[in-house]
């Protein structure tokens, strides 16, 4: 354990997630709905027989010229280039974010622009506050050309550029109560 670990542990309350986004430090708690949703998304990727080393949670993705990000779930292309404990955005096939607060500007506005600009072909927001998955495809410079909303309870399917298909049964996704 380093001095930095001790410092961070003393400043950051247990259960909070910290990330740097567009020059701002964001500290949010990971709620139980977020945690269980990420687990179910990972399980869906495993059921679709994606190799475990290509499905990551909270691992740093490098965006050249911009702040890096650690999406809730990232699916990488086969042969993705590892750089220490991170990967490069050009190797990302899909990103899934699970908002930790209602109408999260980061997930619904800023990430839409960023992931679209960097050509992330599939971006899914699984929102426990709305009980809806928003699937975005056809990236362009400021966002996505195609947006589809799928209510919890239905299946949302990720069609990856690799030819792999990941069906996600949302019927067991938790909805935020409160």
C-alpha positions as CSV (number, residue, x, y, z in Angstrom):
1,X,0.0,0.0,0.0
2,X,1.4,3.4,-1.0
3,X,1.2,6.8,0.7
4,X,-1.2,7.8,-2.2
5,X,-3.5,4.8,-1.3
6,X,-3.6,6.0,2.3
7,X,-4.3,9.6,1.3
8,X,-7.1,8.5,-1.1
9,X,-8.5,6.2,1.4
10,X,-8.6,9.0,4.0
11,X,-10.3,11.5,1.7
12,X,-12.7,9.3,-0.3
13,X,-15.7,7.9,1.5
14,X,-16.1,4.1,1.1
15,X,-18.3,3.1,-1.8
16,X,-17.6,6.2,-3.9
17,X,-16.1,6.2,-7.4
18,X,-13.8,8.9,-8.6
19,X,-13.0,9.9,-12.1
20,X,-11.6,12.8,-14.0
21,X,-13.9,14.0,-16.8
22,X,-13.2,17.0,-19.0
23,X,-10.9,18.5,-16.3
24,X,-13.4,18.0,-13.5
25,X,-13.0,15.4,-10.7
26,X,-16.3,13.6,-10.3
27,X,-17.0,11.6,-7.1
28,X,-20.1,9.5,-7.1
29,X,-21.2,6.5,-5.0
30,X,-21.8,3.3,-6.9
31,X,-25.3,2.3,-5.8
32,X,-26.5,-1.2,-5.6
33,X,-28.6,-0.8,-8.8
34,X,-25.5,0.2,-10.7
35,X,-23.4,-2.6,-9.3
36,X,-26.0,-5.3,-10.1
37,X,-26.7,-3.9,-13.5
38,X,-22.9,-4.0,-14.4
39,X,-22.8,-7.6,-13.1
40,X,-25.8,-8.6,-15.3
41,X,-24.3,-6.9,-18.3
42,X,-21.0,-8.8,-17.8
43,X,-23.0,-12.0,-17.4
44,X,-24.7,-11.4,-20.7
45,X,-21.3,-10.9,-22.4
46,X,-20.1,-14.1,-20.9
47,X,-23.3,-15.9,-22.1
48,X,-22.6,-14.6,-25.6
49,X,-19.2,-16.3,-25.3
50,X,-17.1,-13.1,-25.4
51,X,-13.7,-13.8,-24.0
52,X,-13.4,-12.5,-20.4
53,X,-10.2,-10.6,-21.2
54,X,-12.2,-8.4,-23.7
55,X,-15.0,-7.5,-21.2
56,X,-13.8,-4.9,-18.7
57,X,-15.4,-2.9,-15.9
58,X,-14.0,0.4,-14.7
59,X,-10.7,0.0,-16.6
60,X,-9.1,3.2,-18.1
61,X,-9.6,3.8,-21.8
62,X,-7.2,6.3,-23.4
63,X,-8.7,9.0,-25.6
64,X,-5.8,10.8,-27.4
65,X,-6.0,14.5,-26.9
66,X,-8.8,14.3,-24.2
67,X,-9.3,13.1,-20.7
68,X,-9.3,9.3,-20.4
69,X,-12.4,7.5,-19.1
70,X,-13.2,4.3,-17.2
71,X,-16.6,3.2,-18.5
72,X,-18.8,1.0,-16.4
73,X,-18.4,-1.8,-19.0
74,X,-16.2,-1.9,-22.1
75,X,-16.1,-4.5,-24.8
76,X,-12.7,-4.6,-26.6
77,X,-11.8,-5.8,-30.0
78,X,-9.7,-9.0,-30.3
79,X,-6.0,-8.1,-30.1
80,X,-6.6,-4.8,-28.3
81,X,-3.4,-3.0,-27.4
82,X,-2.8,-2.8,-23.7
83,X,-0.9,0.2,-22.3
84,X,-0.1,-0.6,-18.7
85,X,-3.5,-0.9,-17.0
86,X,-5.4,0.8,-19.8
87,X,-6.4,0.4,-23.4
88,X,-6.9,2.7,-26.4
89,X,-10.3,4.0,-27.6
90,X,-9.6,2.7,-31.2
91,X,-9.8,-0.8,-29.8
92,X,-13.3,-0.3,-28.2
93,X,-16.2,-2.1,-29.8
94,X,-18.9,-1.0,-27.2
95,X,-19.3,1.0,-24.0
96,X,-22.0,0.7,-21.5
97,X,-22.7,3.3,-18.8
98,X,-25.0,3.0,-15.9
99,X,-26.0,6.4,-14.5
100,X,-25.4,6.9,-10.7
101,X,-27.9,9.8,-10.6
102,X,-31.1,10.8,-12.5
103,X,-30.6,12.5,-15.9
104,X,-26.8,12.3,-15.6
105,X,-25.4,14.9,-18.0
106,X,-22.1,13.0,-18.2
107,X,-23.8,9.8,-19.6
108,X,-26.5,11.5,-21.7
109,X,-24.6,14.5,-23.1
110,X,-20.9,14.6,-22.7
111,X,-20.2,10.9,-23.2
112,X,-22.5,10.8,-26.2
113,X,-20.3,13.5,-27.8
114,X,-17.0,12.0,-26.7
115,X,-17.8,8.4,-27.6
116,X,-19.4,9.5,-31.0
117,X,-16.4,11.7,-31.8
118,X,-14.0,8.8,-31.1
119,X,-16.0,6.4,-33.3
120,X,-17.2,4.0,-30.5
121,X,-19.7,2.1,-32.6
122,X,-22.0,1.0,-29.9
123,X,-22.9,3.0,-26.8
124,X,-25.6,1.8,-24.3
125,X,-26.9,3.6,-21.3
126,X,-28.7,1.3,-18.9
127,X,-30.6,3.7,-16.7
128,X,-32.0,2.3,-13.4
129,X,-33.8,5.6,-12.7
130,X,-35.8,5.5,-15.9
131,X,-36.0,1.7,-16.3
132,X,-34.8,2.2,-19.9
133,X,-31.8,1.2,-22.0
134,X,-30.8,3.8,-24.6
135,X,-28.8,2.1,-27.4
136,X,-26.8,4.5,-29.7
137,X,-25.1,3.4,-32.9
138,X,-23.8,5.1,-36.1
139,X,-21.3,7.5,-34.4
140,X,-20.4,10.8,-35.9
141,X,-18.4,13.9,-34.8
142,X,-20.9,15.1,-32.2
143,X,-22.9,12.1,-31.3
144,X,-24.9,9.2,-32.7
145,X,-27.1,8.9,-35.8
146,X,-29.3,6.2,-34.5
147,X,-30.9,6.1,-31.0
148,X,-33.2,3.4,-29.8
149,X,-34.9,3.2,-26.4
150,X,-35.6,-0.3,-25.0
151,X,-37.7,-0.5,-21.7
152,X,-36.4,-2.7,-19.0
153,X,-38.1,-6.1,-19.4
154,X,-37.3,-6.4,-23.1
155,X,-34.1,-7.6,-24.7
156,X,-31.6,-5.1,-26.1
157,X,-29.1,-6.6,-28.5
158,X,-25.5,-5.3,-29.2
159,X,-24.3,-6.0,-32.7
160,X,-20.5,-5.6,-32.6
161,X,-18.3,-4.8,-35.5
162,X,-16.5,-8.1,-34.9
163,X,-19.7,-9.9,-36.0
164,X,-20.4,-11.0,-32.4
165,X,-23.9,-10.5,-31.0
166,X,-24.7,-9.8,-27.4
167,X,-28.4,-10.2,-26.4
168,X,-29.1,-8.6,-23.0
169,X,-32.2,-9.6,-21.1
170,X,-33.1,-6.5,-19.1
171,X,-36.0,-8.2,-17.2
172,X,-33.8,-8.6,-14.2
173,X,-32.2,-5.2,-14.2
174,X,-32.8,-3.4,-11.0
175,X,-34.8,-0.2,-10.9
176,X,-33.9,2.6,-8.5
177,X,-36.4,2.9,-5.7
178,X,-36.5,6.2,-4.0
